[in-house]
Amino acid sequence: MQAPSQVRRPQSWSYATLLVLLMLGQATSAIPSPLYSVYAAKWDYPPILTTVIFAAYGAVAVVAILVSGALSDRYGRRPVLLVAVLLLLAGLAVFVFATGPGYLVVARMLNGVGIGAIVVVGGAALLDVSPERAARSGTLTAIAFNVGIAAAALGTAALAQNGFHPLLLPYLADALIALVLLVLLVVMREPHPSAGTATLRVPRPHVPKEIRGRFVFAVLGAGAAWAVLGVCFSLEPAIASHAADIDGPFFGGLVIAAVTLAAAFAQVVSGRFPARAVALVGDTALAVLMLAGVAAFATGNAIVIIVTVALQGGAYGLAFGGSLRHLTAHIPAEHRGAVMSAFYLLAYGALITPTLLVGIGATVWSDTAIFPVFAVLAALLCLSAVAVGLMLRRRKEPGEAARTPAAGVREASRVD
C-alpha cells in the first residue's frame, strides 16, 4: 500500500497543464474584445452596452475570486477547476448561439465565474504541485496571462478582419483546447494535500490598521492600472481604429496585444527590483503616458498610437505588479485572505466603474470626446498613488516600530 504522500504526488505534466489552463482563461476573456465593434454593427447597439457587457464579466469574476479559493481549500482544487472549465464551455456555447446583446451579457457572466475561479484556484494548484518554484510560478503566471490575452486578441481580430467566421471559429478553437484540458483535469491527481480537511470559510474584506497606508497605495496604483485596462479591453480598440482611420477590427486587436505583451515584459524585468520603487515608477509613467496618449491619438498616426499604447501597457505592468508585490509582502499571515478580498473588491470596482462611465460618455457624446477626460482622471488617480507612496517613505505605520532595525533593513532591501 502506498503512503499518502506517494498517492498524492502529482503527475509530471500537471504543472504545464495548469499553466496552459491559466493562459486559456485569460484568452477566453480576451476573445470578445476585438469583436465588440462587429457585434455592435450587427445588432446596432450603443457604446454603453459594450461596457455593460464587459462590466458584467468583472462583477461576477470578483465573486468567484472571493469564494473559489475557500471552496478549493475545502473540497480540493480539481473539482473547482472542473466546474470552472465547464462554465467556460457554457459561456462559449452562448457566444456561438447568441442572437442579441443580452446573450453576450450571459456569456460573459458564465465566463467571468469560470475565469475568476481559474485565476485563484489554478494559481493555488501551481503552488501545490511545485511549491519549490513559487517565485518562478508567479512570473510564469504573469507571462501566461498576458500571452493568452495577446494571442486571443490577435487571432480573433485577424479572423474578423478577413471576415472568416469571426463569431464562430475563435470560440470553437477555444472550446477545443478547453475540452482537452477538461480531460487532463479528470485524470489529474488532486494537487491539494489537505483537501477535505479545511473548514469552509470565505474571508471577509478587512484591512488591519498597521498596513492601511500601504493598502491605500497599492489599491490606488492597481485601481488606476485596472481602470486603464478595462477601457483598453472594451472601447479603446474602436477608439484607436477611429483615430487612425483604419477599418476593421485587426488594429484594435493589435492595440490589446501591444498592451498585454508590454505588460508581461515589464513585469518579468521588474521582478528583481524593490516592489515599492517599481510601483512608483509605474504609477508616474502611467500618468504621463495617459496624457501622452491623448496627443498620440490626435495625430491619427497608427505607428505612434501603437507605440504609445505599448508604453502604457509597460507602465500598467509596473504599476499593478509593483503594487501587488508591495502589498502582499507586508500583509500579516493571519490577515492575508481578508486583505486580498478587500484588494480585489476595490480593484474590480476600479475596473468596472470607469469603464461604465466611459461607455455612458461615449454614448452621450462620442468615444473620441470622452477619452481625453478619462485619460486626465486616470492620470490624477496615478499621481495620487505616487503621493501616498512617497509619504510611506517618510513615516512609519502603526506597528512598524516594533520591528528590529536589522529586520527592517532586510525587508526594505527585498520588497521596500
ZITAJO-V18973 format. One record per residue. N is the residue number from 0. D_FIRST is the distance of its C-alpha to the first C-alpha in Angstrom with 1 decimal. Layout:
N	D_FIRST
N	D_FIRST
This chain:
0	0.0
1	3.8
2	6.6
3	9.3
4	11.6
5	9.9
6	9.5
7	13.1
8	14.4
9	17.5
10	18.6
11	21.4
12	24.0
13	23.4
14	26.0
15	28.7
16	28.0
17	28.6
18	31.7
19	33.1
20	32.5
21	34.5
22	37.2
23	37.3
24	37.8
25	40.8
26	42.1
27	42.1
28	44.1
29	46.7
30	47.4
31	50.0
32	51.9
33	54.0
34	54.6
35	56.1
36	59.6
37	59.0
38	57.9
39	60.8
40	63.3
41	61.9
42	62.1
43	64.8
44	63.2
45	64.2
46	62.2
47	61.2
48	59.0
49	57.2
50	56.4
51	55.4
52	52.9
53	51.5
54	51.5
55	49.6
56	46.7
57	46.8
58	47.3
59	44.1
60	42.1
61	42.7
62	41.4
63	38.2
64	37.9
65	38.4
66	35.8
67	33.1
68	31.6
69	31.2
70	29.8
71	27.1
72	26.2
73	25.7
74	24.3
75	22.8
76	24.6
77	23.7
78	25.4
79	28.5
80	28.8
81	28.5
82	31.3
83	33.2
84	33.2
85	34.3
86	37.1
87	38.2
88	38.4
89	40.4
90	42.8
91	43.3
92	44.1
93	46.7
94	48.3
95	48.6
96	50.3
97	52.3
98	56.0
99	57.1
100	56.3
101	54.7
102	51.8
103	51.3
104	50.9
105	48.2
106	46.4
107	46.5
108	45.2
109	42.2
110	41.5
111	42.1
112	39.4
113	36.9
114	38.0
115	38.1
116	34.4
117	33.4
118	35.3
119	33.6
120	30.1
121	29.9
122	31.1
123	28.6
124	25.8
125	27.1
126	26.8
127	23.2
128	22.3
129	24.4
130	25.7
131	27.2
132	29.5
133	31.0
134	34.6
135	34.3
136	32.7
137	35.7
138	38.0
139	36.2
140	36.1
141	39.9
142	40.4
143	38.3
144	40.3
145	43.6
146	43.0
147	41.7
148	44.9
149	47.2
150	45.8
151	46.0
152	49.4
153	50.9
154	49.4
155	50.5
156	53.9
157	54.5
158	53.9
159	56.2
160	58.9
161	59.0
162	58.8
163	55.8
164	54.2
165	53.2
166	52.3
167	49.8
168	48.3
169	46.9
170	45.0
171	43.7
172	42.5
173	40.7
174	39.2
175	37.9
176	36.1
177	34.7
178	33.4
179	31.5
180	30.0
181	29.2
182	27.1
183	25.3
184	24.6
185	23.2
186	20.5
187	20.0
188	17.0
189	18.4
190	19.7
191	20.5
192	18.0
193	19.8
194	20.5
195	21.2
196	22.1
197	25.4
198	28.7
199	30.7
200	33.7
201	36.1
202	38.0
203	41.8
204	44.0
205	45.4
206	46.8
207	47.2
208	50.7
209	49.8
210	48.8
211	51.1
212	53.4
213	50.6
214	49.3
215	52.8
216	53.0
217	49.7
218	50.4
219	54.0
220	52.9
221	49.9
222	52.0
223	54.8
224	52.4
225	50.8
226	54.2
227	55.2
228	52.0
229	52.6
230	56.1
231	55.0
232	52.5
233	55.0
234	58.6
235	59.0
236	58.4
237	61.3
238	63.4
239	62.9
240	63.8
241	66.9
242	67.9
243	67.5
244	69.1
245	66.3
246	65.6
247	62.1
248	58.8
249	57.7
250	59.4
251	57.6
252	54.3
253	55.3
254	56.1
255	52.6
256	51.0
257	53.3
258	52.4
259	48.6
260	48.5
261	50.8
262	48.7
263	45.5
264	47.4
265	48.9
266	45.6
267	44.0
268	47.0
269	47.5
270	44.0
271	45.1
272	48.1
273	48.4
274	47.5
275	50.7
276	52.9
277	51.2
278	51.6
279	55.3
280	56.0
281	54.3
282	56.2
283	59.5
284	59.1
285	58.1
286	61.2
287	63.4
288	61.8
289	62.0
290	65.8
291	66.0
292	64.3
293	67.2
294	69.6
295	67.3
296	67.2
297	71.0
298	71.5
299	70.1
300	68.8
301	65.4
302	64.4
303	65.4
304	63.4
305	60.2
306	60.5
307	61.2
308	58.2
309	56.0
310	57.2
311	56.6
312	53.0
313	52.6
314	54.2
315	51.9
316	48.8
317	50.1
318	51.2
319	48.0
320	45.5
321	47.5
322	47.9
323	44.3
324	43.2
325	45.9
326	44.8
327	41.1
328	41.7
329	43.7
330	41.8
331	40.5
332	36.8
333	37.2
334	39.6
335	37.9
336	37.1
337	40.6
338	42.5
339	40.8
340	41.5
341	45.1
342	45.2
343	44.0
344	46.2
345	49.2
346	48.3
347	47.9
348	51.1
349	52.7
350	51.3
351	52.6
352	55.9
353	57.8
354	56.7
355	58.2
356	61.3
357	61.8
358	61.4
359	64.1
360	66.4
361	65.9
362	66.8
363	69.9
364	71.1
365	69.3
366	66.2
367	68.3
368	70.2
369	67.3
370	65.2
371	67.4
372	67.2
373	63.5
374	63.5
375	65.7
376	63.7
377	60.4
378	62.2
379	63.3
380	59.8
381	58.5
382	61.4
383	60.6
384	57.1
385	58.7
386	61.0
387	58.2
388	56.2
389	59.2
390	59.8
391	56.3
392	57.3
393	60.3
394	58.9
395	55.8
396	54.0
397	53.5
398	50.7
399	50.9
400	53.4
401	50.7
402	48.9
403	49.7
404	51.9
405	49.3
406	46.6
407	49.1
408	50.0
409	46.4
410	45.7
411	49.0
412	48.4
413	45.0
414	45.7
415	49.3
